[in-house]
Amino acid sequence: MKILVTGVTGQLGHDCVKELEDRGIEVRGVSSRDFPLTEPDAVRRFMLSYRPDAVIHCAAYTAVDRAEEEEARCMAVNAGGTRALAESCRELGAKLLYISTDYVFPGDGEKPYEVNDEKGPQNVYGRSKLAGEQAVQELLDAYFIVRISWVFGLNGRNFIRTMLQLSETHDVLTVVDDQIGSPTYTRDLAVLLADMIQTDAYGVYHATNEGFCSWAEFAAEIFRQAGCGTSVKPVSSSAYPTKAVRPKNSRLSKRSLDEAGFLRLPRWQDAVGRYLIELDTIKKP
Ligand SMILES: NC(=O)c1ccc[n+]([C@@H]2O[C@H](COP(=O)([O-])OP(=O)(O)OC[C@H]3O[C@@H](n4cnc5c(N)ncnc54)[C@H](OP(=O)(O)O)[C@@H]3O)[C@@H](O)[C@H]2O)c1
């Protein structure tokens, strides 16, 4: 099986390529340099020349706040680029695994979202990712849509890295406590995606590390496990207005994952621990 992974220079794409390579599967990772999603002809040319059996589509415009001012570009990458990729997959008969987000939901209430619950993205990025989902579903039968949230991985910036950096200069950090969701460690997710892409259990799934928390609880756990003395002062998100509105409820139900027989990811606290060890290892010469 020959697999193309988009977004190899990002957090998730990097770990997907590594996981597939470790399993001895033929894989090629691409970024915007060799696979510009805003250029449908270039996408098609690449696809027809490489001819993958399957694509794990991790690449996206991910700057959630900037997207509010760059709507056209965000849409071109996440909706237009995904459409172009899905068209090529259809032409080649390749399966497509599209990575999506909790931001496709409105984020109200407290119940975990089921995969088919009503959508209602609250920001440009969420609308662009939902449009990507719709293109995939319209064009293909052999697809997986996997919604994830609060991503952290070794290959890029993320909440854990920001918190650790801020802890070097702050004894107390204020962090919002009224947005609830689940962190997702790219290394754990890559194991599931590598399993999934080799099946024909097509459909829509939610996949994050297990357990729910607020950003404030997430930060407190990072500081506890990292052994730094920084404490967390929980605040409401109204104290931290951002350009893009964030959902308060990002809880995602794993029912479809369970029903298809896929294994859930480990608990998020366990993932944080392993990530901190990995970060420490790469810092040492
Ligand atoms: N980060 C989160 O918290 C989060 C939460 C929910 C869902 N997701 C989804 O998870 C996936 C992976 O996220 P991530 O955090 O790993 O992303 P990331 O680290 O921000 O990396 C984004 C990747 O997309 C590529 N890319 C951006 N614009 C492109 C373009 N025009 N053409 C081709 N490639 C382009 C980048 O390549 P270059 O380096 O060449 O620009 C990079 O490899 C995305 O689909 C994202 O929407 C992320």
The ligand as a MOL file (V3000), in Angstrom:
LIG
                    3D

  0  0  0     0  0            999 V3000
M  V30 BEGIN CTAB
M  V30 COUNTS 48 52 0 0 0
M  V30 BEGIN ATOM
M  V30 1 N -3.7980 22.3060 15.9700 0
M  V30 2 C -4.9760 22.0120 16.5450 0
M  V30 3 O -5.1990 22.2880 17.7410 0
M  V30 4 C -6.0490 21.3190 15.7420 0
M  V30 5 C -7.3100 21.0780 16.3470 0
M  V30 6 C -8.3020 20.4090 15.6040 0
M  V30 7 C -8.0230 19.9860 14.3210 0
M  V30 8 N -6.7970 20.2460 13.7510 0 CHG=1
M  V30 9 C -6.5400 19.7810 12.3850 0
M  V30 10 O -5.4900 18.8390 12.4730 0
M  V30 11 C -4.7030 18.8750 11.2840 0
M  V30 12 C -3.2490 18.9420 11.6520 0
M  V30 13 O -3.0030 20.1040 12.4340 0
M  V30 14 P -1.5190 20.4980 12.8750 0
M  V30 15 O -1.6420 21.2440 14.1830 0
M  V30 16 O -0.6310 19.3030 12.7670 0 CHG=-1
M  V30 17 O -1.1510 21.5550 11.7320 0
M  V30 18 P 0.1330 22.4910 11.6360 0
M  V30 19 O 1.1790 22.0280 12.5950 0
M  V30 20 O -0.3290 23.9010 11.6940 0
M  V30 21 O 0.6600 22.1920 10.1610 0
M  V30 22 C -0.0710 22.5840 9.0380 0
M  V30 23 C 0.4610 21.8460 7.8330 0
M  V30 24 O -0.3500 22.2200 6.7140 0
M  V30 25 C 0.4790 22.5990 5.6520 0
M  V30 26 N -0.1450 23.6340 4.8260 0
M  V30 27 C -0.6060 24.8470 5.2300 0
M  V30 28 N -1.0330 25.5550 4.1530 0
M  V30 29 C -0.8600 24.7510 3.0790 0
M  V30 30 C -1.0930 24.9070 1.6770 0
M  V30 31 N -1.5920 26.0350 1.1700 0
M  V30 32 N -0.7800 23.8820 0.8570 0
M  V30 33 C -0.2510 22.7250 1.3390 0
M  V30 34 N 0.0100 22.5180 2.6440 0
M  V30 35 C -0.2890 23.5260 3.4990 0
M  V30 36 C 1.7310 23.1640 6.3130 0
M  V30 37 O 2.7960 23.1150 5.3590 0
M  V30 38 P 3.8870 24.3160 5.2710 0
M  V30 39 O 4.8080 24.1200 6.4330 0
M  V30 40 O 4.5450 24.0870 3.9750 0
M  V30 41 O 3.1020 25.6010 5.3450 0
M  V30 42 C 1.9130 22.2110 7.4870 0
M  V30 43 O 2.6010 21.0480 7.0800 0
M  V30 44 C -5.2540 20.0390 10.4610 0
M  V30 45 O -6.1190 19.5270 9.4750 0
M  V30 46 C -6.0490 20.8670 11.4430 0
M  V30 47 O -7.1060 21.5520 10.8110 0
M  V30 48 C -5.8080 20.8840 14.4400 0
M  V30 END ATOM
M  V30 BEGIN BOND
M  V30 1 1 1 2
M  V30 2 2 2 3
M  V30 3 1 2 4
M  V30 4 1 4 5
M  V30 5 2 4 48
M  V30 6 2 5 6
M  V30 7 1 6 7
M  V30 8 2 7 8
M  V30 9 1 8 9
M  V30 10 1 8 48
M  V30 11 1 9 10
M  V30 12 1 9 46
M  V30 13 1 10 11
M  V30 14 1 11 12
M  V30 15 1 11 44
M  V30 16 1 12 13
M  V30 17 1 13 14
M  V30 18 2 14 15
M  V30 19 1 14 16
M  V30 20 1 14 17
M  V30 21 1 17 18
M  V30 22 2 18 19
M  V30 23 1 18 20
M  V30 24 1 18 21
M  V30 25 1 21 22
M  V30 26 1 22 23
M  V30 27 1 23 24
M  V30 28 1 23 42
M  V30 29 1 24 25
M  V30 30 1 25 26
M  V30 31 1 25 36
M  V30 32 1 26 27
M  V30 33 1 26 35
M  V30 34 2 27 28
M  V30 35 1 28 29
M  V30 36 1 29 30
M  V30 37 2 29 35
M  V30 38 1 30 31
M  V30 39 2 30 32
M  V30 40 1 32 33
M  V30 41 2 33 34
M  V30 42 1 34 35
M  V30 43 1 36 37
M  V30 44 1 36 42
M  V30 45 1 37 38
M  V30 46 2 38 39
M  V30 47 1 38 40
M  V30 48 1 38 41
M  V30 49 1 42 43
M  V30 50 1 44 45
M  V30 51 1 44 46
M  V30 52 1 46 47
M  V30 END BOND
M  V30 END CTAB
M  END
